[in-house]
Amino acid sequence: MERFELVKGIGQEIILEDELKQLLEEKKHPVAYDGFEPSGLAHLPVGVYRPLLIKDLIKAGIKVKLILADSFAWINNKFDGDLERIRAGGEYFMEVWRAAGVDMSKVDVIWHKEFFDDPEYWKKVVLIAKSHSLTRTKRSLAIAGRSADDSQPAALIFYPSMQCADIFHLGADICQLGLDQRKVNMLAREIAERKGMVNQLGYEGKGVNGKPVVVSHRMLMGLMGPVKAKGFDDNESIDKSISSKMSKSLPDTAIFVHDSEDEIKRKINAAFCPMGEANENPILEYAKEIVFRSSGELEIKRPEKFGGDVTFYSYPEAEKSYVNGDLHPQDLKIAVAEHIDRLISPIRRHFEKDNKAGKLYGMILQMVK
């Protein structure tokens, strides 16, 4: 039950909880995968939040496989489609995760080009592409950070079938990706249900009854708070969550692992954090998903005239205090900013002191200018 609770705690949405329980009962070390397109500087979701989730997965006895999706980044024209620069971006991500405390010896890192060069992988891609409609593919393009309009490059049509094939080619029992990837993960489940497909895709004995379990983690909200839905998903709530996620392309609404302590405090101080409102509040979300996940407590320091110091040992306790007006937004912001800086400072120092990491950071910095 402890293993189930650890994995359940990662997912904003789980398809399905009963299947997850069954999987953990039947397999001591099921395989979970996530994929990352190397692109730009690491921000809070990639550099701090994902390492915390990976550590929880490892603690639950899950075998974690991370795909560095260089071929996807090439299709998506990241770093102008230069594979050498894309590879440098992937190496940089690995340095970030090491510095964040992920035991990389317990994680399988796979460059996607290994799949890209494998004829058996492409057989799976074509089988999957034959098994669903072009309309369904276009609806799934949120996985590439795109909406389904006809102005997108035709190369993106490969994207959903390729990512779906990754699941089967890896033999992943669990799809442990962000909520923005749910459409392609659901497509994989539907395809696996079709007669003979599990055998053709080489997926026998994986997942539960030949289907992957989907554990979709939360998309951390940007500092600006919620924004209007942009058409990424038919479900309005999920669409809004994807549309409001922290974006590296809006640097003042994102926290990066190279931000100084003062910069982190400045950004959080300016963040959306309505008094007494817990719903769609990014600072409370960071408290729940990052502060309590990493330390189990939230320490508030304040003058006696404002209630004095207080420590919350659970998120519901902190949220109740905030909604009741006992915890002021400014006090919450100060505490969350200090905690996030404590998590980021070892990463920042690693890139300042380690020669290899520093060179990679310098390269990425030049690429994104």
N, C-alpha and C positions, 0 to 999 in steps of 0.2 A: 504493500500500500504506500510506503514511503517513496518508492520509485515512481509510482503512478502520480502521487501528489507533486513530486518535483517536475515531471514532464508536463502535467496539467497546468502547473504554475507558469509555464512558459507561453502557453497558448491563449490567445484571445478567442480563437475559434478552434475546435477540435472535431474532426470528422473521422471516426465517431469515437466517443469516450469508451463505449463498451468494447470496441475493437482495440483501442489502446490498452485497456486492461488485459484483454485476451493476449495481445502481443507480448506484453511484459511478463505474463504468466508462462507463456510458451517459450520465450527466448531470453536467455541470460544477457546477451549482448546484441540486441537488434541494431540495425544500421539506420542512422538518420543522416540526411544530407542537406546542405545549403549551398547556394552558389553566389558568387560575387563577380560582377564585372569590374575589373580594375579601371578606376576612373577618378582622377583628382585626389584631393587631400581627404584623409579620414576624418569624419565628423562623429558626433556622439553616438548615433545608431550603429555605425560600423566599428568604431574604435573603443567604445566603452560598453554599450548595451549588448552587442553580440557576444563579446568575450564573457560577459556574465551569464548569458544563456548557454553558451558552450560549456562553461564550467558546471552548470546545473545538469546538463545532459551527461557529461562525463561522470559526475557524481551518481547519476541514476544508472550507470552501467551501460550507457548507450555508446556504440561505436560511431564516432562523428567523422563524416567525410565532407570536406570543403572543396568545392570546385572553383578554381580560379578561371573564370569564364572568358579566356582570352579570345576565343573565336567568336563568342557573342559580342564582345566589346568591339571586335573588328567589324562585324556586321552592323553594329549600332554606331560605327564611326567614332568611337571614343579615341582620344589622342590622334585625331585625323586618320584613324584606321591604320596607324603604324604599329605593327605587331611587336617590334623591338621595344618601343615606348610602352605599349600595353603590358608587356612582360615585366618591365621595370616597375609599373604600377602594381602588379601582383606581388612582386618581391617586397615592395614597400608595405603593402597590406600585411604580409606575414611578419614584418618587423614590428608593426603596430600591435598585432595580437600577442607576439612574444612579450613585448614591453608591458602589455596589459595583464600579463600573468597567466596566459593560456599555456598549458603544457603541450607544446606542439608535437612532442613524442607520442601523445595519445590521440592525435588527430591525423587523419589521412588527407594530405593536400594533393589535389589532382588538377593538372593543367588541362583545360578542355580540349586543347589541340590534339591530345592523345586520342580522344574520341573522334575528333574531326578527321583524323588520318586513318581511321579504322573502318573498312568496308562493312563489317558487321553492324556497326553503329548506324551507318546510313541505311542499311536494310530496315532497321527499326524505325528510323525517321520516315521512310517511305510508307511502311506498313501503317504507321500512325496517321500520316497525312491522307492515306486512302480511306481511313476509318472515321473521318469527320469532315464537316463541310467547310468551305471557304468562309462562310459567314461566321462559323464558330471560331475559326482562326482569327479573324479580324476582331471579334469580341474579346479575344484573349490577349490583345496587344498591350494591356496594362502592365504585363510582366516586363515589357521593354521600356516602360515609362512613357508609353505613347497611347493616344486615344485612337479609335478605329475610324479615322477619316481617310479618304482616298488619296490624299497628298503625300502619304508616307512612302518611303522607298520600297520597291517590290521585294527587296532582300529580306525585309522584316517578316514576310509571309513564312519564311522558314522557321522563325523564332519559336512559336509555340510547339510545333512538332519536334523540334530539336530538344527543347527543354523537357518535353514529355518523354522523349526517348532517353534522356539522361537518367530518369528515375529507374527505368527498366534495365538500362545498360549497367548502372551501378549496383543493381539489386537492392535498392533502398527500401527498407521496411517503413520508414517514416519520412515524409516530406516536411522538413522543419525550416520553412521559409517565411517571409513576411506575408502579411494579409494581402498585399498587392499581387501575390503570386497564386492566389487561391484558384483562379479560373483554370489555369493549366494543370494544377494538381487535381482538380475535380475532373478535368478531361481525362487524365491518366486513370482515375478510378473507373470512369465510364468505359474506357477502351478495354481495361482489364476484365470487365464483366462480359465482354462479347465472346462468343463461342470460339474457342481455339486460340485466342489472342495471347493468353498467358504462356502457352507452349511456344508459339511463334516468336514471342518477345524474350524467351528464355527467363521467365520470371517465376518459375515454379518454386514453391516453398517460401516465397517472400511475402511481406506484408501480412495481412490477415485474409484468409480465403482468396489469395491471389490479388489483393488490392492494397495499395499503399495507404497507410493511415496519415491523415493530414493534420499537422499541428502548426497552425499559422500564428506567428508571434505579432505583437502589436507594432504598428508603425508609429514611432515616436513623433509627436506633434512638434511643429516648428514653434519658435518663440513668439511668433505673431499670433498664435492661437488658431482657431478654426477658420477655414475659408470655404467658399462655395464649392459644391461638387462640380467636377470637371468632366464627367462622363466616362470614368474608368471602370465602373461597375454598375450593373442594373440595380443592385441594392443601394439605396440612397445613403444609409448609414456607413456602409463599407466604402462607397464612393467618396464620401466626405472625409473619412479617415485617411484614404490614400491621397486625396487632394491636399490635405492639411499636413502631410508628413514633412519632417525637417528636410530641407533641400540645400545641397551644397551650392546651388546656383544663386541662392539668396543668402550671402554670407552673414548679414546682420541678424538673420533669423535662425542661424545655425551656430552650434558650438563645435570647434575643431580641436583635435588632440594637440595641436601646436599653439593654441591660444594661451596667452599669459594669464596669471591669476587675476590681474586687473581687468583684462579683456573679458574673461568669463563673468566676473562680477558686473561689469558694465552691461553686457548683453542681457544677463538675467534680471538685472535691476530694471531694464527697459521692457521686459517681457509682459505679455498679456497674462494677467492673474487677477480676475475680478474677485472682489471681496465677498466671502461667504458662498462662492459658487464653485462646486467641485466638478461639475460636468464640463468637459472640453476645456480644462484648465491645464496648460502644459507644465506648469511648475509643480502642481500636485501630481501630475503623471510622472514626472522625473523622480519625485519623492517616492512614489509607489514602485516604479519599475527599476530604478537605479539605486536610490539611497537604501531603502529597506531590503532590496534583493542583495546588496553587497554587504550591509552591516547589521541589518535587523533592527535598526533604531534610527530615530531622527532627533538630534539634539538641538534645542532652541536656546540661544543665549540672549537674554534681554534684561534691561534694568528692572529693579523691584517694582517701580511705579507702573510698569507695564505687565506685571505678573511674575517677573523673575524667571530664572532658568527653568526649563522643563524638558524632559526626555520622553518621547513617544516610542513604545516598543512594538507597535503594530500600525499598519497603514490605516485601518478603519478608525483607530483611536485618533490619529492625526487628522483624518478627514472630518470626523465628527467635531473636533475642536475648531477646525477652520470654518465649517458650515455654521456653527453656533456663534462665530464671531470672536471666540477666545484666542484664536491664533491669527495674527495680522499678516496680510500679504507680504509686507516688507520683512518681517521676521522670518517668514517661510523662505523668501527669496535669498536672504543672507545665508541661512542654514544650507539650502540646496546648493547654492553657488560654492560654499566652502567644501561641501562633500564632493561635488563633481571635480573641483580642483584637486582634491586629494587623490582621486582616481586617475586624473589626467597627468598630474605632475611626474609620476614615474615614466610615462610615455614620453613626455616632453624632454625629460632629462636624458632618456635613452638616445633620442635623436640629436641631442646636443653633445653627448660624450662618446657615442659609438661611431667610429669612422665610417663603416659600411652604411649604417642607418642614416647618418648625416648626409652622405653622398646621394643616397636614394631620395631623401627629402628635398635636397637641393635640385635634383633632376625634376621631380614632380612639381616643385614650386615654379620652375622655369616653364614647364609644359602648360600649366594652367593660367599663366599670365597672358 
